[in-house]
Amino acid sequence: MSQWLALVIAMVAVCAVVISVVVLRQRRITADDDPSETPDVIEYMVMMIGVVYAIVLGLAIAGVWESRGSAQAEALAEAQALHEIKARVQVYPVGVRDQVRADVDTYAAFVADKEWPYMRHHEELSPKATQLLDKVRSDVTSYDPKDDLGQQAYQPLLDQVTAADQARTARGQDLGSSVPGMVWFGLITGALVTVGLIFTLQIRRSGRELLLAGLFSALIAFLLFLIWDLEAPFGDGMAVSANVFREIVLRT
């Protein structure tokens, strides 16, 4: 089942539950009940709780979106550093140059094809990819250039290897959920309280009121799903893609 299908099912289920509760509750209301008797203080409290929860939801969405953007930037920085290594090694002898480029391509292909799924399922970096990057570092550090042009390119090459390693380390730190369990408890509890409080306003069975109650509950469900989908930058759904390695390093 795809995540978007799960979202649609969840939103429909929430709407059905809310509307069913409204309808069943309406059947138990006596004919002499007056909906205008709802105290003003209750309406004020419902409004304030809704505003506070909306702020909390907005902060949570902004937080997970920023985390995803940071993860995307780190993947781009790693791919760009690998591309720079392939470009700067041009001044090296053919044998060394081809070896470095081949090892960079091997590492980038493994990251794009193998490590990305590995991170999704294990929430850690692949040891094999670490070994492949160490091989690239060894290729660069083990060669001692003799000519002036090679010596001038040596330190920048080391800097790019370090940049790729740092970006990879940062990528590993972004694995897993970015929303603590306590925050999820507050978000879900707040959603239940916010949706539940709409029943204190004595909603009737008119089409307009039922539609608004269903849309409101569906919106809450969608926003929670959005936070859940974005909280793991390298997970499923709207996750950070490995295409930057294919497009920038492998040129495929």
Contacts in CASP RR format, 6 or more apart in sequence:
PFRMAT RR
TARGET T0000
AUTHOR 0000-0000-0000
METHOD contacts of the structure
MODEL  1
MSQWLALVIAMVAVCAVVISVVVLRQRRITADDDPSETPDVIEYMVMMIG
VVYAIVLGLAIAGVWESRGSAQAEALAEAQALHEIKARVQVYPVGVRDQV
RADVDTYAAFVADKEWPYMRHHEELSPKATQLLDKVRSDVTSYDPKDDLG
QQAYQPLLDQVTAADQARTARGQDLGSSVPGMVWFGLITGALVTVGLIFT
LQIRRSGRELLLAGLFSALIAFLLFLIWDLEAPFGDGMAVSANVFREIVL
RT
3 225 0 8 1.000
3 229 0 8 1.000
3 236 0 8 1.000
3 237 0 8 1.000
6 225 0 8 1.000
7 221 0 8 1.000
7 222 0 8 1.000
7 225 0 8 1.000
10 221 0 8 1.000
10 225 0 8 1.000
11 218 0 8 1.000
11 221 0 8 1.000
11 222 0 8 1.000
12 218 0 8 1.000
14 195 0 8 1.000
14 214 0 8 1.000
14 217 0 8 1.000
14 218 0 8 1.000
14 220 0 8 1.000
14 221 0 8 1.000
15 214 0 8 1.000
15 215 0 8 1.000
15 217 0 8 1.000
15 218 0 8 1.000
17 217 0 8 1.000
18 195 0 8 1.000
18 198 0 8 1.000
18 213 0 8 1.000
18 214 0 8 1.000
18 217 0 8 1.000
19 210 0 8 1.000
19 213 0 8 1.000
19 214 0 8 1.000
21 199 0 8 1.000
22 199 0 8 1.000
22 203 0 8 1.000
22 205 0 8 1.000
22 209 0 8 1.000
22 210 0 8 1.000
22 213 0 8 1.000
23 205 0 8 1.000
23 210 0 8 1.000
25 199 0 8 1.000
26 204 0 8 1.000
26 205 0 8 1.000
29 202 0 8 1.000
33 202 0 8 1.000
35 202 0 8 1.000
35 204 0 8 1.000
38 200 0 8 1.000
38 201 0 8 1.000
38 202 0 8 1.000
42 200 0 8 1.000
42 201 0 8 1.000
43 201 0 8 1.000
45 197 0 8 1.000
46 197 0 8 1.000
46 198 0 8 1.000
46 200 0 8 1.000
46 201 0 8 1.000
49 193 0 8 1.000
49 194 0 8 1.000
49 197 0 8 1.000
50 194 0 8 1.000
50 197 0 8 1.000
53 190 0 8 1.000
53 191 0 8 1.000
53 193 0 8 1.000
53 194 0 8 1.000
56 186 0 8 1.000
56 187 0 8 1.000
56 190 0 8 1.000
57 187 0 8 1.000
57 223 0 8 1.000
57 227 0 8 1.000
60 179 0 8 1.000
60 183 0 8 1.000
60 187 0 8 1.000
60 227 0 8 1.000
61 223 0 8 1.000
61 226 0 8 1.000
61 227 0 8 1.000
61 230 0 8 1.000
63 178 0 8 1.000
64 178 0 8 1.000
64 179 0 8 1.000
64 227 0 8 1.000
64 230 0 8 1.000
64 231 0 8 1.000
65 230 0 8 1.000
67 174 0 8 1.000
67 178 0 8 1.000
67 230 0 8 1.000
67 231 0 8 1.000
67 233 0 8 1.000
68 230 0 8 1.000
68 233 0 8 1.000
68 238 0 8 1.000
68 239 0 8 1.000
68 240 0 8 1.000
69 233 0 8 1.000
69 240 0 8 1.000
70 174 0 8 1.000
70 233 0 8 1.000
71 171 0 8 1.000
71 174 0 8 1.000
71 233 0 8 1.000
71 234 0 8 1.000
71 240 0 8 1.000
72 233 0 8 1.000
72 240 0 8 1.000
74 167 0 8 1.000
74 170 0 8 1.000
74 171 0 8 1.000
74 174 0 8 1.000
75 167 0 8 1.000
75 171 0 8 1.000
75 240 0 8 1.000
75 242 0 8 1.000
75 244 0 8 1.000
75 245 0 8 1.000
76 244 0 8 1.000
76 248 0 8 1.000
77 163 0 8 1.000
77 167 0 8 1.000
78 163 0 8 1.000
78 164 0 8 1.000
78 167 0 8 1.000
78 168 0 8 1.000
78 171 0 8 1.000
78 245 0 8 1.000
79 108 0 8 1.000
79 244 0 8 1.000
79 245 0 8 1.000
79 247 0 8 1.000
79 248 0 8 1.000
79 249 0 8 1.000
80 248 0 8 1.000
81 160 0 8 1.000
81 161 0 8 1.000
81 163 0 8 1.000
81 164 0 8 1.000
81 167 0 8 1.000
82 104 0 8 1.000
82 107 0 8 1.000
82 108 0 8 1.000
82 160 0 8 1.000
82 164 0 8 1.000
82 245 0 8 1.000
82 248 0 8 1.000
82 249 0 8 1.000
83 248 0 8 1.000
83 249 0 8 1.000
84 156 0 8 1.000
84 160 0 8 1.000
84 163 0 8 1.000
85 100 0 8 1.000
85 104 0 8 1.000
85 136 0 8 1.000
85 140 0 8 1.000
85 157 0 8 1.000
85 160 0 8 1.000
85 161 0 8 1.000
85 164 0 8 1.000
86 100 0 8 1.000
86 101 0 8 1.000
86 104 0 8 1.000
86 105 0 8 1.000
86 249 0 8 1.000
88 153 0 8 1.000
88 156 0 8 1.000
88 157 0 8 1.000
88 160 0 8 1.000
89 96 0 8 1.000
89 97 0 8 1.000
89 100 0 8 1.000
89 101 0 8 1.000
89 140 0 8 1.000
89 153 0 8 1.000
89 157 0 8 1.000
90 97 0 8 1.000
91 149 0 8 1.000
91 150 0 8 1.000
91 152 0 8 1.000
91 153 0 8 1.000
92 100 0 8 1.000
92 143 0 8 1.000
92 145 0 8 1.000
92 150 0 8 1.000
92 153 0 8 1.000
96 139 0 8 1.000
96 143 0 8 1.000
99 139 0 8 1.000
100 136 0 8 1.000
100 139 0 8 1.000
100 140 0 8 1.000
103 132 0 8 1.000
103 135 0 8 1.000
103 136 0 8 1.000
103 139 0 8 1.000
104 136 0 8 1.000
104 249 0 8 1.000
105 249 0 8 1.000
105 250 0 8 1.000
106 132 0 8 1.000
106 135 0 8 1.000
107 129 0 8 1.000
107 132 0 8 1.000
107 133 0 8 1.000
107 135 0 8 1.000
107 136 0 8 1.000
108 245 0 8 1.000
108 246 0 8 1.000
108 249 0 8 1.000
108 250 0 8 1.000
109 245 0 8 1.000
109 250 0 8 1.000
110 126 0 8 1.000
110 128 0 8 1.000
110 129 0 8 1.000
110 132 0 8 1.000
111 129 0 8 1.000
111 242 0 8 1.000
111 245 0 8 1.000
112 242 0 8 1.000
112 243 0 8 1.000
112 245 0 8 1.000
112 246 0 8 1.000
112 250 0 8 1.000
113 242 0 8 1.000
114 126 0 8 1.000
114 128 0 8 1.000
114 129 0 8 1.000
115 125 0 8 1.000
115 126 0 8 1.000
115 128 0 8 1.000
115 129 0 8 1.000
116 234 0 8 1.000
116 242 0 8 1.000
118 124 0 8 1.000
118 125 0 8 1.000
118 126 0 8 1.000
119 125 0 8 1.000
119 126 0 8 1.000
119 172 0 8 1.000
119 175 0 8 1.000
119 234 0 8 1.000
119 235 0 8 1.000
120 234 0 8 1.000
120 235 0 8 1.000
120 236 0 8 1.000
120 239 0 8 1.000
123 175 0 8 1.000
123 176 0 8 1.000
124 172 0 8 1.000
124 175 0 8 1.000
125 168 0 8 1.000
125 171 0 8 1.000
125 172 0 8 1.000
125 175 0 8 1.000
129 168 0 8 1.000
133 164 0 8 1.000
133 165 0 8 1.000
133 168 0 8 1.000
136 161 0 8 1.000
136 164 0 8 1.000
137 161 0 8 1.000
137 165 0 8 1.000
140 154 0 8 1.000
140 157 0 8 1.000
140 158 0 8 1.000
140 161 0 8 1.000
141 158 0 8 1.000
145 151 0 8 1.000
145 153 0 8 1.000
145 154 0 8 1.000
171 234 0 8 1.000
174 233 0 8 1.000
174 234 0 8 1.000
175 232 0 8 1.000
175 234 0 8 1.000
176 232 0 8 1.000
176 234 0 8 1.000
176 235 0 8 1.000
177 231 0 8 1.000
177 232 0 8 1.000
178 231 0 8 1.000
178 232 0 8 1.000
178 233 0 8 1.000
179 227 0 8 1.000
179 231 0 8 1.000
187 224 0 8 1.000
187 227 0 8 1.000
188 224 0 8 1.000
191 220 0 8 1.000
191 221 0 8 1.000
191 224 0 8 1.000
194 220 0 8 1.000
195 216 0 8 1.000
195 217 0 8 1.000
195 220 0 8 1.000
198 213 0 8 1.000
198 216 0 8 1.000
203 209 0 8 1.000
203 210 0 8 1.000
203 213 0 8 1.000
229 236 0 8 1.000
229 237 0 8 1.000
229 238 0 8 1.000
230 238 0 8 1.000
232 239 0 8 1.000
233 239 0 8 1.000
233 240 0 8 1.000
234 240 0 8 1.000
246 252 0 8 1.000
END
